Amino acid sequence: MLNIKVLGPGCANCRKLEEVARAAVAEAGVEADIEKVTDMAAILAFDVLKTPGLVINGKLVSSGRIPVPGSVVEWIREAL
């Protein structure tokens, strides 16, 4: 099972990124544990300079923007 983390303080962009991640998981047809990380120390541990950030299986794949769902689907498939 994939582990996906949405990094951010809980702003509108963070919520949008979580929606994009959930849609991408559904489109890819995989099971994933999607976790919201709001603790700044935990976010900084991933070397995120701008939120929102997206981490798939421990690897930071995006930060400071909301990626298109197609990109997230590709990252999910690469992580499998």
C-alpha positions in Angstrom: 0.0 0.0 0.0 1.2 3.5 -0.9 1.8 6.1 1.8 1.0 9.6 0.6 1.5 12.7 2.8 0.1 16.1 2.0 2.3 18.7 3.7 1.0 22.1 4.8 -0.7 24.1 7.5 -4.2 23.3 6.3 -4.7 26.2 3.8 -7.0 26.1 0.8 -4.2 24.9 -1.5 -3.4 22.1 0.9 -7.0 20.9 0.9 -7.0 21.1 -2.9 -3.8 19.1 -3.1 -5.4 16.4 -0.9 -8.4 16.3 -3.3 -6.1 15.9 -6.3 -4.2 13.1 -4.5 -7.4 11.3 -3.6 -8.6 11.6 -7.2 -5.3 10.3 -8.6 -5.3 7.3 -6.2 -8.8 6.5 -7.5 -7.8 6.9 -11.1 -4.7 4.7 -10.6 -6.9 2.1 -8.9 -4.5 1.6 -6.0 -4.8 1.6 -2.3 -3.1 4.4 -0.4 -3.0 5.8 3.0 -3.3 9.6 2.6 -2.1 11.5 5.6 -2.2 15.3 6.2 0.9 16.6 7.9 0.4 20.0 9.5 3.3 20.0 12.0 6.0 22.5 10.7 8.9 20.5 12.1 7.7 17.4 10.3 7.1 19.4 7.1 10.6 20.9 7.3 12.1 17.4 7.7 11.2 16.9 4.0 13.1 20.0 3.0 9.9 21.7 1.8 10.5 25.4 1.3 6.9 26.2 0.1 3.7 24.4 0.9 1.7 22.5 -0.2 4.0 19.6 -0.5 3.3 16.0 -1.7 5.3 13.0 -0.5 4.8 9.5 -1.9 6.4 6.6 -0.1 8.8 9.0 1.7 9.9 10.8 -1.5 9.1 14.5 -2.0 7.6 14.8 -5.5 6.1 18.3 -5.4 6.2 21.4 -3.4 4.9 25.0 -3.6 2.2 24.2 -6.2 -0.8 22.0 -7.0 0.2 19.5 -9.6 -2.2 18.3 -12.3 -3.9 15.0 -11.5 -2.2 13.3 -14.4 1.3 14.0 -12.9 0.2 12.6 -9.5 -1.1 9.4 -11.2 2.4 9.1 -12.9 4.2 9.5 -9.6 1.9 7.0 -8.0 2.7 4.4 -10.7 6.4 5.1 -10.4 6.2 4.5 -6.7 4.6 1.1 -7.1 
